[in-house]
Amino acid sequence: MYPPHLVAPMKADLVNVGFQELTTAEDVVNTMENAEGTMLVVVNSVCGCAAGAARPGVKAAIEASEIKPDKLVTVFAGVDGDATAKMREFLLPYPPSSPSIALFKDGELVHFIERHHIEGRSAGMIAQHLEMAFEEFCEKA
């Protein structure tokens, strides 16, 4: 577990652009059981690829794309352990990966970006990847 003051800015990075923070297993279950439409899930992390590519890429995609997911949620690996473990159950068959980015449609996992698809890539590449996924799976507003 990381100290709360250390991760606060990393959590705020997504919360400040509209992500709902899920901090308990119950939060995750309630959110996933009531999932309608499209939902972007970010498994946040303290690692460099989260700071340098995942979070900036997600924010850029949300800002730039005309087509967006209906709901934005996040769990923080290494901080909110129960929430992250419960979310990972919904991400099966993929192995635990943080950071990672998932897109659900009506509760079904339809697109997943694992850590090894984030590492070594720029925020712009992540944003482009997500924008294409939004176009494929999300409805125009």
C-alpha positions in Angstrom: 0.0 0.0 0.0 1.1 3.5 -0.9 0.7 6.5 1.5 -2.5 8.4 0.7 -0.7 11.7 0.3 1.6 10.2 -2.3 -1.2 9.0 -4.6 -3.6 11.8 -4.1 -2.4 13.8 -7.1 -2.4 10.6 -9.2 -6.0 9.8 -8.2 -7.0 13.5 -8.8 -5.5 13.4 -12.3 -8.5 11.2 -13.4 -11.1 12.3 -10.9 -10.7 16.0 -12.0 -11.7 15.1 -15.6 -14.8 13.2 -14.6 -13.8 9.7 -13.5 -15.7 8.2 -10.6 -13.3 6.7 -8.1 -14.2 3.2 -6.9 -12.5 2.5 -3.6 -14.3 -0.6 -2.3 -15.3 -4.0 -3.7 -18.9 -3.0 -3.0 -18.5 0.2 -5.2 -17.2 -2.0 -8.0 -20.0 -4.6 -7.7 -22.7 -1.8 -7.6 -21.2 -0.1 -10.6 -20.7 -3.2 -12.7 -24.1 -4.7 -11.9 -25.8 -1.5 -13.0 -23.6 -1.0 -16.1 -25.6 0.3 -19.0 -24.2 1.8 -22.1 -20.4 2.1 -22.4 -18.0 2.5 -19.5 -14.3 3.2 -19.5 -12.4 1.7 -16.6 -8.8 2.7 -15.8 -6.8 0.6 -13.4 -4.5 3.4 -12.2 -1.0 2.9 -10.8 2.0 4.8 -9.4 4.3 3.6 -12.2 6.0 5.7 -14.8 3.9 4.4 -17.7 0.7 5.4 -15.8 2.0 8.9 -15.3 3.7 9.3 -18.7 1.3 7.5 -21.1 -1.9 5.9 -19.5 -3.4 8.9 -17.6 -2.4 11.5 -20.2 -3.5 9.3 -23.0 -6.9 8.6 -21.4 -7.4 12.3 -20.7 -6.4 13.3 -24.3 -8.8 10.7 -25.8 -11.7 11.9 -23.6 -11.0 15.5 -24.5 -10.5 15.0 -28.2 -13.0 12.4 -29.1 -16.5 13.4 -30.3 -17.7 9.9 -29.3 -17.1 9.1 -25.6 -18.0 6.4 -23.1 -21.2 7.0 -21.1 -19.4 6.5 -17.8 -15.8 6.9 -16.6 -14.5 4.9 -13.5 -11.2 4.1 -11.9 -9.6 1.9 -9.3 -6.1 2.3 -8.0 -3.8 -0.7 -7.8 -1.7 -0.8 -4.7 -4.0 1.5 -2.9 -7.6 0.4 -3.0 -6.8 -3.4 -2.9 -10.3 -4.7 -2.5 -11.7 -2.6 -5.2 -8.9 -3.5 -7.6 -9.2 -7.2 -6.9 -12.9 -7.1 -7.5 -12.6 -5.1 -10.7 -10.0 -7.6 -11.9 -12.6 -10.3 -11.7 -14.6 -8.4 -14.3 -11.5 -8.1 -16.5 -11.0 -11.9 -16.8 -9.6 -13.7 -18.8 -6.9 -11.1 -18.8 -4.3 -11.4 -16.0 -3.8 -8.6 -13.5 -2.3 -5.6 -15.2 -1.7 -2.1 -13.9 -2.0 0.3 -15.4 -4.6 -1.0 -17.8 -7.6 0.4 -19.6 -10.9 -1.4 -20.2 -14.0 -0.6 -22.2 -17.3 -2.2 -21.3 -20.5 -2.1 -23.2 -23.7 -3.1 -21.3 -21.5 -4.8 -18.7 -19.5 -6.9 -21.2 -15.8 -6.3 -21.6 -15.3 -5.3 -25.3 -11.8 -3.8 -25.4 -8.8 -4.1 -23.1 -5.4 -2.4 -23.1 -2.9 -4.2 -20.9 0.2 -2.7 -19.4 2.5 -4.2 -22.1 0.4 -2.2 -24.6 1.0 1.0 -22.6 4.7 0.6 -21.8 7.0 2.3 -24.3 4.1 4.0 -26.1 3.4 7.7 -26.0 0.3 9.4 -24.5 -0.7 10.3 -28.1 -0.5 6.7 -29.2 -2.7 5.6 -26.2 -5.2 8.4 -27.0 -5.4 7.4 -30.7 -5.9 3.8 -29.7 -8.7 4.8 -27.3 -10.4 7.1 -29.8 -10.6 4.2 -32.3 -12.1 2.0 -29.6 -14.7 4.7 -28.7 -15.7 5.0 -32.4 -16.1 1.2 -32.6 -18.1 0.6 -29.4 -19.6 3.9 -28.1 -22.7 5.7 -29.4 -22.6 9.2 -30.7 -24.1 11.7 -28.3 
